[in-house]
Amino acid sequence: MRILCLGDSIMQYNDCTTYPQTGWVQELARFFPTETNFLHFAKNGRSSKSFIDEGRFEDVKKAARTGDFALIQFGHNDEKKQDPARYTSPDEGGEYRKNLAFFVRELQALGVKPIILTPMTRRKFVSEHKMEDTHGAYPEAALAEAKKLNIPSINMTALTFAYVERTGEAKSRRFFMNFDAGEYENFPDGKSDNSHLRPDGAYAFASIAAHELLRLGKKWADYRELSDTVITGAMDASEFEKDTGDEKLMA
């Protein structure tokens, strides 16, 4: 089985030069058999707009095969109003929704089965167990577009937000590229980054995603092969569902 991965730096595959930064899909592979082929197209700094404009989506289409699955996750860079090369509006009829629809329709035409995921949460605490949302209208826009297109979606924003918030400000620091000087050779001066993930964060978020993918086939028959391939033992999401409302997580 092959899974195409379209997104930005939160999903991007990282090598030794950027360690400990880890794309969450790198850890998602732990929840699938070793013969599962993850095709990594996610790239640092890209929005749905720049991913198309730079020809990266053309590369995806060239690699795609009938029967592939695709994970589509954009938003972090689409939000950057100060950058016209990347910004897209999440409003109904806006470019963000149009781009997601473009990805889906083009992939479906090639026999690929797409899934839209909302962006992973940022770590922005206002107190030890209280966070502030940073993604605004983008998650709901992604979910609405998936519903309109009649394809599955996963509200990773709500799930990861609830998990990080419950973990707390102090303990959740280990999930993100937020660490003191001298801890890692690649970043001798330390880092204060509450968007990008370290291995613990990537694993936690991938575990949440794996649980949702495991459930996908119950509602979407065309995605049963993907669900049946997930290795059981992924993180129990019952606690996330209590916090966020299960009906909002997967559509």
Residue pairs with C-beta under 8 A, 6 or more apart in sequence:
1 32
1 35
1 36
1 37
1 69
1 225
1 226
1 229
2 36
2 37
2 38
2 39
2 65
2 67
2 68
2 69
3 32
3 36
3 37
3 38
3 39
3 68
3 69
3 70
3 71
3 226
4 39
4 41
4 60
4 63
4 64
4 68
4 69
4 70
4 71
4 107
4 112
5 11
5 25
5 38
5 39
5 40
5 41
5 42
5 70
5 71
6 41
6 42
6 51
6 57
6 60
6 70
6 71
6 72
6 73
6 74
6 103
7 25
7 41
7 42
7 46
7 71
7 72
7 73
7 74
8 42
8 43
8 44
8 45
8 46
8 47
8 73
8 74
8 75
8 76
8 77
9 23
9 42
9 43
9 44
9 45
9 46
9 76
9 195
9 196
10 23
10 24
10 42
10 73
10 76
10 119
10 120
10 195
10 196
10 197
11 23
11 24
11 25
11 42
11 71
11 73
12 23
12 40
12 42
12 43
12 44
13 23
13 25
13 26
13 40
13 42
14 21
14 22
14 23
14 26
17 186
18 186
19 184
19 186
20 177
20 184
20 186
20 198
20 199
21 177
21 196
21 197
21 198
22 197
22 198
22 199
22 201
22 202
23 40
23 42
23 197
23 202
24 120
24 197
24 201
24 202
24 205
24 206
24 209
25 38
25 40
25 42
25 71
25 206
26 202
26 206
27 199
27 202
27 203
27 205
27 206
27 207
28 38
28 206
28 209
28 210
29 36
29 38
30 203
30 206
30 231
31 206
31 207
31 210
31 213
31 230
31 231
31 234
32 38
32 229
32 230
32 231
33 229
33 231
36 229
39 63
39 68
41 56
41 59
41 60
41 63
42 73
43 51
43 56
45 77
45 86
46 54
46 56
46 74
46 77
46 86
47 74
47 76
47 77
47 78
47 80
47 86
47 87
47 88
48 74
48 78
48 88
48 95
48 96
48 99
48 100
48 103
49 78
49 85
49 86
49 87
49 88
49 95
49 99
50 77
50 85
50 86
51 57
51 74
51 99
52 99
52 102
53 85
57 103
57 106
60 70
60 107
61 106
61 107
61 110
64 70
64 107
64 110
64 111
64 112
65 110
65 111
65 112
66 110
66 111
66 112
67 111
67 112
67 113
68 111
68 112
68 113
69 112
69 113
69 114
69 115
69 223
69 226
70 103
70 107
70 112
70 113
70 114
70 115
71 115
71 117
72 100
72 103
72 104
72 114
72 115
72 116
72 117
73 116
73 117
73 118
73 119
73 120
73 156
74 96
74 99
74 100
74 119
75 96
75 118
75 119
75 135
75 138
75 139
75 142
76 119
76 195
77 83
77 86
78 86
78 87
78 88
78 90
78 96
78 138
79 87
79 135
79 136
79 138
80 86
80 87
81 87
88 94
88 95
88 96
88 99
89 95
89 96
90 96
90 97
90 136
90 137
90 138
90 140
90 141
91 97
91 137
91 141
92 141
92 144
94 141
96 138
96 141
96 142
97 141
97 142
97 144
97 145
100 116
100 142
100 145
100 146
101 145
101 148
101 149
103 114
104 114
104 116
104 146
104 149
104 151
105 149
107 113
107 114
108 114
113 151
113 222
113 223
113 226
114 151
115 151
115 152
115 153
115 154
115 213
115 216
115 223
116 142
116 143
116 145
116 146
116 151
116 152
116 153
116 154
117 142
117 153
117 154
117 156
117 209
118 135
118 138
118 139
118 142
118 143
118 153
118 154
118 155
118 156
118 157
118 158
119 135
119 138
119 139
119 142
119 156
119 157
120 156
120 157
120 160
120 197
120 205
121 131
121 134
121 135
121 156
121 157
121 160
121 161
121 164
122 134
122 135
122 194
122 195
123 131
123 164
123 169
123 172
123 173
123 175
123 176
123 178
123 194
123 195
124 131
124 132
124 134
124 194
125 131
125 132
125 165
125 169
126 132
127 169
128 168
128 169
128 170
129 165
129 166
129 168
129 169
130 165
131 161
131 164
131 165
133 161
135 157
138 157
139 155
139 157
139 158
142 153
143 153
143 155
143 248
143 251
146 152
146 153
146 251
147 153
147 251
152 216
152 219
152 220
152 223
152 250
152 251
153 250
153 251
154 209
154 212
154 213
154 249
154 250
155 244
155 248
155 249
155 250
155 251
156 205
156 208
156 209
156 212
158 240
158 244
158 245
158 248
158 249
159 208
159 212
159 237
159 240
159 244
159 249
160 205
160 208
161 244
162 239
162 240
162 243
162 244
163 204
163 205
163 208
163 240
164 172
164 175
165 243
166 239
166 243
167 175
172 201
173 179
174 198
174 200
174 201
175 197
175 198
175 200
175 201
175 204
176 193
176 194
176 195
176 196
176 197
176 198
176 201
177 187
177 191
177 193
177 194
177 195
177 196
177 197
177 198
178 191
178 192
178 193
178 194
179 187
179 190
179 191
179 198
180 190
181 188
181 189
181 190
182 188
182 190
183 190
197 205
204 235
207 234
207 235
208 235
208 237
208 240
210 230
210 231
210 234
210 235
211 234
211 235
211 236
211 237
212 237
212 249
212 250
213 226
213 227
213 230
214 227
214 230
214 232
214 234
215 227
215 250
216 223
216 226
216 227
216 250
217 223
217 224
217 225
217 226
217 227
217 228
218 227
219 250
237 249
240 249
241 249
